[in-house]
Amino acid sequence: LFILTTFGAILMSADTHFSVFESKTEVAGGKLLIIGGIHGDEPGGYIAATLFAKHYNVKSGSVITVPNLNYDSIIENKRGIYGDMNRKFKAIAPNDKDSKIVSDIKDLIIKSQPDLVLNLHDGHGYYRPKRISSTLNPSAWGQAAIIDQEILPGARYGNLSALAKGAMSRANIALVEDVHEFNVKNTQTANKDKDMQLSLTWFAVSNNIPALAIETSKNISETHVKAFYHLNALEHFMAVLGIEFERDFELTKSGIKEV
């Protein structure tokens, strides 16, 4: 069952609010929250989330999908026309045009209590633990699972490092090019990364909800290739959470390009 809810815009808010697709079943399984489009110039993430919402049929557990969190910026193909939305989760001014959106997605995270939150991005370069070149280095974000810390104690799916490594191993089986290799990037947010302390995933983790980001590379020009990698990772996480599903297309580059 798919239910679409679109929250209305209010005075001083963004022109268009985000959409929520919720797929519930009566069959036991985990609960996953998928978020795409927090940055409007990262189509791999929001296209993958949209394809999931429209072309997957969940058979057990439940999945909530927000494919277009920063809709105004998606339309303009810009990172954030009101500033970086992913740096507004610790504090935000009431008159910030992103305020209503950030407040509502925070409420959705807390009230839905998912087993896992996935935030889908496209990042620059190709992350590597050691510097190889200007595009393959520790400062890059692309082709990585981003975790804030290795373990979230007390959470059922709190082994963030193991979750991320499993998903990246699956993604690496079906690489289009060798340079697209995925790795796990631990930002060690609590102690080392003040910027990430302002992010959506850290908000979730700080509320004892497992969360991580998947980043494909902006250096990959073909959006359907980036969506292919995102959906491979999503399917791994669903398997871990015991969420069974069907989809109406082949999970291949050509299958995704067709839909």
N, C-alpha and C positions, 0 to 999 in steps of 0.2 A: 504494500500500500504506500503510495507516494502522496504526501500532503505538502502543498506549496503555500508558504506564508510570506508575504512581503510586508515589511514594516513601513509605515508611512513616514514621509519626511516631516520635520517640524521646523518652526522658525529658527533660523541660525544654524540649521543642520545641513548636511550634504544634500544635493539635489535628489539623489536616489539612494534608498537604503538597500540593504542586502536581502537576498532570498534564502529561505531555508527549505530544504527537501528532507523529509523524514521518512525512513522506511522501517516499519516495525513488523515483527513477526511474533507468533506465539510459541515459537520453538526456541529452546535454550541456546544461548550464545552470548558473546560479548557485545559491548556497545562502543562504536567508533564514531568520532566526530572529525570530519574532513573539512578543512578550510582552504579555499583558494582565493587568489586575487587581493591579498592584503597590500600588494604593490601592483599598480596598474600596468606596468611595463614588463610583466613576467607571465606571458601567455601559456607557457608550459604548465604552470600550476593551475591557472583558472580553467584552461581548456580540459585538462585531465579531470578536474572536479566536476565540470559540466557534463563530460562524457559519462562519468560514473553516475551522476544523478539521473541522466536520461536513458542510459542503455544497460544498467545493471539491475537485476531483480534479486533482492536479498531474500534468502530462504530460511535463515536462522539468525538469531540475535537481532541487532538493530544498528542502523547507520543514519547519522544526521550529516547532511552535506550543505555547506555554505560555499557556493562556487564563486561568488562575486562580492566579497566583503567590502572592497573599496571600489564600488561601481563607477563613481564619477571619474576616478583616475584610470580605470580600465577603458572607459570611453575615450579619454584623452591620450591613452597609451603613455602615461607618465607615472613615475614611481609613486608620487603622492602630491596631488595638486594643492592640498592643504597642509603639506608637511608629511614626514614619514610616519604613517599610521602605526607601524610596528615599533615605534619608540614612544608610545603614548599610553602604555598599559600600567605604568606605575602612578602617573598623575597626568591629568589633562584639564585645561581650563574650560569652564562651563560654556564660554562663547566660542570655543574651537569648533569648527564645522564638522570635525570627526567625533565630537563628544558623544552624540547619541549612538552612533555606530559602535564605538568602543565600549560604551556602557552596556549596550544590548548584547554584544558578543561575549562580554565578561559574564553577564547574567546567564546567557545560554550555557556557557561552560560550567558555571557553578550549579545551576539548577538541573542540567541534564546528567551531571556526574558520569561522564563517559569513562570507559576503561582506558582509552587512549585518545589523545588529540594529535592530529597530523596537520601541520601547516605547510602548504605546498608553495615552493618558490622556484625562481630561476636566479642563479647567482653568477658572478663574473668568474671567468677562468675555470681551472680544473684543480680542485683541492688536492694537495699532496702533503703528507706530514713533513717532508724535507724538500727544500728548494731544488727544482730542476731547471726552471726557466721563468720568464716573466709571467707566463700564464699557468704554469704548474708549480704551485708553491703553497706554503702554509697560510698565506694571506688570502688566497682564493676561496670562494664559497661554492662554486659549481661542482656538480657531480659528487655530492656528499649528503650524508645524513648528519644533521646537526643536533647534538644533545647538549643540555646545560650541565649535566653531571652524569656519572656512570650509573648510580643507583638512586632510586627514590624509595627510601625505607618505608615498609608497611603497605605499599601499594601492590595490588595483585600482579600488575604488569610493570613493576617498578625497576626491573633490570633494563634500563634504557640502553646501555651499551650492548647487551646481548641482542635486544630487539633490533637495534640499528645495524649491527653486524650481520644478522640473519637476512635482513631485507637487502642490504648492499651485496651480499653474496649471491642472492637470487638475481639481482639486477645485472651483476657482472657475468652471468652465464650467457646473457643475450645482448652483448654489446654490439652496436653497429660499427664502431671503430674502437681500437684498443685505447686510444687517448680518453675515451669516455668512461674509463674505469671509475667506479665509486669507492669512496673511503668514508670513514666515520670521523667527524670533527667534533671534539669535545671542547666547548668554549669555557668550561669551568667557571660558569657565570657568577656563582656566589663570591668567588675570590678574585677573579681576573678580568671580568668583562662587564664594566659598568653600563655600556650601551645595551648589552643583552639583558640586563636587569630591568630594562624598560619594555621588554618584548612580550608578545602574546604567549609564547611557550613558557617563559619564566613565570608569568602570571599563573598559568595552569600548574606548573611544578610547585610554585610557592603555596598553592592551595591543595597540595597532595594529589594532583591529577597528572598521571604520566603524559608527557607531551614531547614531541620532537618535530623538527622540520626536515623536509626532503628538498634538496636543491639540485635541479638540473642546471646545465651550463648555458649562459647567454651566448657563449661562443658557438653553440650548436644553432645553425640557422633555421633548421626545419622544425617547426612547432610540433608536428606529429611525432617526431623522434623523441622530443622532450616529454610529450604526453605518454608515449610508449613506456619510457622509463618510470615515470610517476605511477602509472597504473600497475606495472610489475611490482613496484614496492608496495602499493596499496593491497594488492592481492596477497602478498606475503603476510602483511599485518592482519588481514582478515583471517587467514589460515591460523595464525597464532591465537587470535581471539575466538576461534570457533565460529566464525561467521561464514556460512555457506551462501553461494550466490550463483546466478546465471547471468550471462551477458549475450547480447544479440549481434556480436561481431567478433572476428578473430583478433586476438591480442598479438598483432603483428604491425609492422610499420604501415603496410598497405591497408590492413584492416582498419586501422585508426584513421588513416588519411581518407578512406572512403566515407566513413561516418562523419 
